[in-house]
Amino acid sequence: MTHSVSLKPHNTFGLDHTCRELIAVKTTGELISCCLALYQAKEPMLLLGSGSNVIFCDDFEGTVVLVQTRGIEVATIEGYHLLSVAAGEDWHELICFCLEQGIAGLENLALVPGKVGAAPIQNIGAYGVELNDICDWVEYLDLSSGRLIRLNAPDCQFAYRDSIFKQQLLGSAVITQVGFKLAKAWQPKLDYGPLKALKNTNVTPKNVFDCICQTRMAKLPDPKTMGNAGSFFKNPVITNEQFSVLVDKFPSMVGYPQGMIHTKLAAGWLIEAAGLKGVQIGGAAVHKNQALVLINKDDATSDDILALAKHIVDCVESLFGVKLEAEPRLIAATGERSL
Ligand SMILES: Cc1cc2nc3c(=O)[nH]c(=O)nc-3n(C[C@H](O)[C@H](O)[C@H](O)COP(=O)(O)OP(=O)(O)OC[C@H]3O[C@@H](n4cnc5c(N)ncnc54)[C@H](O)[C@@H]3O)c2cc1C
């Protein structure tokens, strides 16, 4: 345990805030006892995996618990591989492990940064697959009762970048373990972007994995060299009526059907169409190739990032009447805040 620790190495945006104490937990037992003790002491607490989906807005006046628990158990039943994975396992390394074991189904989510325990929280998704599609159950510590509870996937209320852990269970659940159910008969998902080129070929899970890795490395800035938190805004979902009014006015607007009555807009398209690509406030900037990604270009402060994010929200709203919402979690002095 240390006192007044820099959080800079623990967030991919590279923001230079501190917390009062930092505790790295290596076993599930430690994770449980540490979180229960902090909860009972009413100490502000923040769980952190790889810090790839947080923006520290201030110094954190409490304890950060770094989840570094390890362990992957594999079992098989007829037709499926079943995995039980500790919250602190690295997401991408889990995919590599699965491929080595001949277990497929996770490869579309290659190179999504972060730990396994954070993946259900915003139902991570990329290239046509969401965690939702492969998750069997999520086990969490219920802080108020001190009990471990296992929720089956349908009870996790998974939705686009959302789950019960961002709603009813916000602040009261510590994810300890995630279960996956992966079909032995692999069904490749090749409907998105560069994956389409693999259709009608003898495609293997490794081909999909390689294609995703190459695409992501070419498209997205690497947080190790350019601080960022991936997509800064969620893709807004509007009604089909609203979409048809907008598309009359802006014929090249991009929209994807979302169920029967909604359309999902591409937030990146909206930001680019508002002329905001490359715009900079202080040290924070909109990436010049990826309008959806805000970057730490030049020692950005959290105020720079928040000012830039608000400027984007205002410009997009006044042009299109659509309000963007931040995707990363904004962490203030004692807990989460909104933009
Ligand atoms: C370059 C880049 C690309 C990205 N691409 C994608 C993408 O394609 N798709 C996508 O969906 N996301 C993407 N993201 C976002 C990010 O990778 C995911 O949200 C990831 O799941 C975050 O994991 P983490 O361990 O870094 O979480 P953290 O940032 O450490 O934590 C995120 C939130 O979860 C909470 N939390 C963490 N662990 C636990 C736990 N065990 N129990 C309870 N609460 C916990 C934290 O308190 C925090 O509120 C990207 C991010 C970056 C930087």
Ligand as a Chemical Component Dictionary entry (heavy atoms), coordinates in Angstrom:
data_LIG
# 
_chem_comp.id                   LIG 
_chem_comp.type                 NON-POLYMER 
_chem_comp.pdbx_formal_charge   0 
_chem_comp.three_letter_code    LIG 
# 
loop_
_chem_comp_atom.comp_id 
_chem_comp_atom.atom_id 
_chem_comp_atom.alt_atom_id 
_chem_comp_atom.type_symbol 
_chem_comp_atom.charge 
_chem_comp_atom.model_Cartn_x 
_chem_comp_atom.model_Cartn_y 
_chem_comp_atom.model_Cartn_z 
_chem_comp_atom.pdbx_ordinal 
LIG C1  C1  C 0 -7.312  2.261  -27.902 1  
LIG C2  C2  C 0 -8.609  1.799  -27.302 2  
LIG C3  C3  C 0 -9.503  1.046  -28.061 3  
LIG C4  C4  C 0 -10.709 0.604  -27.514 4  
LIG N1  N1  N 0 -11.554 -0.119 -28.295 5  
LIG C5  C5  C 0 -12.729 -0.552 -27.798 6  
LIG C6  C6  C 0 -13.621 -1.325 -28.620 7  
LIG O1  O1  O 0 -13.329 -1.624 -29.770 8  
LIG N2  N2  N 0 -14.788 -1.731 -28.064 9  
LIG C7  C7  C 0 -15.118 -1.426 -26.769 10 
LIG O2  O2  O 0 -16.216 -1.831 -26.348 11 
LIG N3  N3  N 0 -14.300 -0.720 -25.971 12 
LIG C8  C8  C 0 -13.109 -0.269 -26.459 13 
LIG N4  N4  N 0 -12.277 0.466  -25.659 14 
LIG C9  C9  C 0 -12.653 0.736  -24.262 15 
LIG C10 C10 C 0 -12.028 -0.262 -23.241 16 
LIG O3  O3  O 0 -11.077 -1.064 -23.858 17 
LIG C11 C11 C 0 -13.094 -1.168 -22.617 18 
LIG O4  O4  O 0 -14.112 -0.403 -22.015 19 
LIG C12 C12 C 0 -12.482 -2.108 -21.547 20 
LIG O5  O5  O 0 -13.429 -3.073 -21.170 21 
LIG C13 C13 C 0 -12.002 -1.361 -20.320 22 
LIG O6  O6  O 0 -11.275 -2.257 -19.529 23 
LIG P1  P1  P 0 -10.310 -1.722 -18.376 24 
LIG O7  O7  O 0 -9.808  -2.890 -17.616 25 
LIG O8  O8  O 0 -9.284  -0.822 -18.948 26 
LIG O9  O9  O 0 -11.350 -0.897 -17.503 27 
LIG P2  P2  P 0 -11.039 0.396  -16.621 28 
LIG O10 O10 O 0 -10.865 1.578  -17.512 29 
LIG O11 O11 O 0 -9.950  0.099  -15.663 30 
LIG O12 O12 O 0 -12.417 0.535  -15.843 31 
LIG C14 C14 C 0 -13.585 0.910  -16.531 32 
LIG C15 C15 C 0 -14.757 0.996  -15.539 33 
LIG O13 O13 O 0 -15.032 -0.290 -15.006 34 
LIG C16 C16 C 0 -14.889 -0.313 -13.575 35 
LIG N5  N5  N 0 -14.273 -1.605 -13.243 36 
LIG C17 C17 C 0 -13.123 -2.112 -13.715 37 
LIG N6  N6  N 0 -12.923 -3.363 -13.257 38 
LIG C18 C18 C 0 -13.987 -3.662 -12.470 39 
LIG C19 C19 C 0 -14.384 -4.811 -11.719 40 
LIG N7  N7  N 0 -13.628 -5.925 -11.661 41 
LIG N8  N8  N 0 -15.573 -4.763 -11.043 42 
LIG C20 C20 C 0 -16.348 -3.656 -11.080 43 
LIG N9  N9  N 0 -16.011 -2.540 -11.759 44 
LIG C21 C21 C 0 -14.846 -2.543 -12.455 45 
LIG C22 C22 C 0 -14.004 0.873  -13.264 46 
LIG O14 O14 O 0 -14.233 1.360  -11.937 47 
LIG C23 C23 C 0 -14.428 1.876  -14.328 48 
LIG O15 O15 O 0 -15.596 2.554  -13.944 49 
LIG C24 C24 C 0 -11.036 0.921  -26.177 50 
LIG C25 C25 C 0 -10.135 1.669  -25.387 51 
LIG C26 C26 C 0 -8.926  2.091  -25.944 52 
LIG C27 C27 C 0 -7.967  2.883  -25.104 53 
# 
loop_
_chem_comp_bond.comp_id 
_chem_comp_bond.atom_id_1 
_chem_comp_bond.atom_id_2 
_chem_comp_bond.value_order 
_chem_comp_bond.pdbx_ordinal 
LIG C1  C2  SING 1  
LIG C2  C3  SING 2  
LIG C2  C26 DOUB 3  
LIG C3  C4  DOUB 4  
LIG C4  N1  SING 5  
LIG C4  C24 SING 6  
LIG N1  C5  DOUB 7  
LIG C5  C6  SING 8  
LIG C5  C8  SING 9  
LIG C6  O1  DOUB 10 
LIG C6  N2  SING 11 
LIG N2  C7  SING 12 
LIG C7  O2  DOUB 13 
LIG C7  N3  SING 14 
LIG N3  C8  DOUB 15 
LIG C8  N4  SING 16 
LIG N4  C9  SING 17 
LIG N4  C24 SING 18 
LIG C9  C10 SING 19 
LIG C10 O3  SING 20 
LIG C10 C11 SING 21 
LIG C11 O4  SING 22 
LIG C11 C12 SING 23 
LIG C12 O5  SING 24 
LIG C12 C13 SING 25 
LIG C13 O6  SING 26 
LIG O6  P1  SING 27 
LIG P1  O7  DOUB 28 
LIG P1  O8  SING 29 
LIG P1  O9  SING 30 
LIG O9  P2  SING 31 
LIG P2  O10 DOUB 32 
LIG P2  O11 SING 33 
LIG P2  O12 SING 34 
LIG O12 C14 SING 35 
LIG C14 C15 SING 36 
LIG C15 O13 SING 37 
LIG C15 C23 SING 38 
LIG O13 C16 SING 39 
LIG C16 N5  SING 40 
LIG C16 C22 SING 41 
LIG N5  C17 SING 42 
LIG N5  C21 SING 43 
LIG C17 N6  DOUB 44 
LIG N6  C18 SING 45 
LIG C18 C19 SING 46 
LIG C18 C21 DOUB 47 
LIG C19 N7  SING 48 
LIG C19 N8  DOUB 49 
LIG N8  C20 SING 50 
LIG C20 N9  DOUB 51 
LIG N9  C21 SING 52 
LIG C22 O14 SING 53 
LIG C22 C23 SING 54 
LIG C23 O15 SING 55 
LIG C24 C25 DOUB 56 
LIG C25 C26 SING 57 
LIG C26 C27 SING 58 
# 
